Amino acid sequence: MKMSKEEVMNLVDQGLWLPLMEEFYTIQGEGYYKGTAAYFIRVGGCDVGCHWCDVKESWNANLHPPTEISEIVENAIKYSDTIVITGGEPLTWDMGPLTEALKAKGVKTHIETSGAYILTGTWDWVCLSPKKIKLPTKEVYEAANELKVIVYNKHDFKFAEEQAAKVNNNCILYLQPEWSKRNEVVPDIVNYVMKNPKWKVSLQTHKYLNIP
């Protein structure tokens, strides 16, 4: 029986269906797990609105079909035991049902998030990439396994230190050049990390490899 739009949106609000933008098997290009195989699930919906976002087509959740999480899970486990949920901003939605279903299949769950909303879901790895427009919640700061600050200009180093002061002591700290500004900011990042070795450099290696 065909469901009404209201019924579908109710399922989305519960996290039982999600606005699926795309899903693909590839190599993780950034952060601690760079170079490792992973299956990515990109969920639509984001109101953080970074002007340099390279996936702006993910912002409007209405453009992406609500999909049952059982279908998403069955597709994912065919390819990898490491599943990365990204967006958009995945914490726009309740990630509990999806991660519970994935964990029931014995896979590892990773999230890439701005942290702008309360942390839902069960995660083996939390990559926090905070944005000035809408700062992370306390729960995400505390849960972050890695902090990835995007460097667009020199002012972002001050922001990076402010964010580093809020995460837990075991959180790995990364500075990553914004892709369009990489030639300008990489020398500054290299110098900063050499002077402040608690930080590491993260690069978008998937773009150098010309893969998703």
Backbone hydrogen bonds, N-H to C=O, Kabsch-Sander energy under -0.5 kcal/mol:
donor,donor_aa,acceptor,acceptor_aa,energy
8,V,4,S,-2.2
9,M,5,K,-2.5
10,N,6,E,-1.8
11,L,7,E,-1.6
12,V,8,V,-2.1
13,D,9,M,-2.5
14,Q,10,N,-1.2
15,G,12,V,-1.5
16,L,11,L,-2.2
17,W,11,L,-1.2
18,L,67,T,-2.3
20,L,18,L,-1.3
20,L,65,P,-1.8
21,M,19,P,-0.6
21,M,42,R,-2.5
22,E,42,R,-1.4
24,F,40,F,-2.0
26,T,38,A,-2.6
28,Q,36,T,-3.4
34,K,31,G,-1.5
35,G,28,Q,-3.3
36,T,33,Y,-1.7
38,A,26,T,-2.5
39,Y,82,T,-2.6
40,F,24,F,-3.4
40,F,38,A,-0.5
41,I,84,V,-2.9
42,R,22,E,-3.0
42,R,40,F,-0.5
43,V,41,I,-0.7
43,V,86,T,-2.7
44,G,19,P,-3.4
45,G,58,S,-3.7
46,C,59,W,-1.9
53,C,50,C,-1.7
58,S,55,V,-2.2
59,W,56,K,-1.7
61,A,59,W,-1.0
63,L,60,N,-1.7
64,H,61,A,-1.8
67,T,18,L,-2.5
69,I,16,L,-2.4
71,E,68,E,-0.6
72,I,68,E,-1.7
73,V,69,I,-2.8
74,E,70,S,-2.1
75,N,71,E,-1.9
76,A,72,I,-2.1
77,I,73,V,-2.4
78,K,75,N,-0.8
79,Y,76,A,-1.8
80,S,76,A,-1.4
83,I,108,K,-2.9
84,V,39,Y,-2.9
85,I,83,I,-0.6
85,I,110,H,-3.0
86,T,41,I,-2.7
86,T,84,V,-0.6
87,G,88,G,-0.5
89,E,45,G,-2.9
92,T,89,E,-2.1
93,W,90,P,-1.8
95,M,93,W,-0.7
99,T,95,M,-2.4
100,E,96,G,-2.5
101,A,97,P,-2.0
102,L,98,L,-2.2
103,K,99,T,-2.9
104,A,100,E,-1.8
105,K,101,A,-0.6
105,K,102,L,-1.1
106,G,103,K,-1.8
107,V,102,L,-1.5
108,K,81,D,-3.5
110,H,83,I,-3.1
110,H,108,K,-0.5
111,I,125,W,-2.0
112,E,85,I,-2.4
113,T,111,I,-0.5
113,T,127,C,-2.5
123,W,121,G,-0.5
124,D,109,T,-3.0
125,W,109,T,-1.5
127,C,111,I,-2.9
127,C,125,W,-0.6
128,L,126,V,-0.7
128,L,146,E,-2.9
129,S,113,T,-3.2
129,S,127,C,-0.6
131,K,134,K,-0.6
134,K,131,K,-0.7
137,T,115,G,-2.3
141,Y,137,T,-1.9
142,E,138,K,-2.1
143,A,139,E,-1.5
144,A,140,V,-1.5
145,N,126,V,-2.3
146,E,126,V,-1.9
147,L,172,I,-3.2
148,K,128,L,-3.2
148,K,146,E,-0.5
149,V,147,L,-0.6
149,V,174,Y,-2.5
150,I,148,K,-0.5
151,V,176,Q,-3.1
152,Y,150,I,-0.7
156,D,153,N,-1.7
157,F,154,K,-1.3
158,K,155,H,-0.5
159,F,155,H,-1.3
160,A,156,D,-2.4
161,E,157,F,-2.0
162,E,158,K,-2.0
163,Q,159,F,-2.2
164,A,160,A,-2.5
165,A,161,E,-1.5
166,K,163,Q,-1.6
167,V,163,Q,-0.7
168,N,141,Y,-1.0
171,C,168,N,-1.5
172,I,145,N,-2.5
173,L,198,K,-0.6
174,Y,147,L,-3.0
174,Y,172,I,-0.5
175,L,200,K,-2.5
176,Q,149,V,-2.7
178,E,151,V,-2.4
181,K,178,E,-1.8
182,R,179,W,-1.3
184,E,181,K,-1.1
185,V,181,K,-2.5
186,V,182,R,-2.2
189,I,185,V,-2.5
190,V,186,V,-2.9
191,N,187,P,-2.2
192,Y,188,D,-2.3
193,V,189,I,-2.8
194,M,190,V,-2.1
195,K,191,N,-1.6
196,N,192,Y,-1.9
199,W,196,N,-2.2
200,K,173,L,-2.0
202,S,175,L,-2.5
205,T,29,G,-2.0
205,T,203,L,-2.0
207,K,204,Q,-1.5
208,Y,204,Q,-1.0
209,L,205,T,-1.9
210,N,206,H,-0.5
211,I,206,H,-2.5
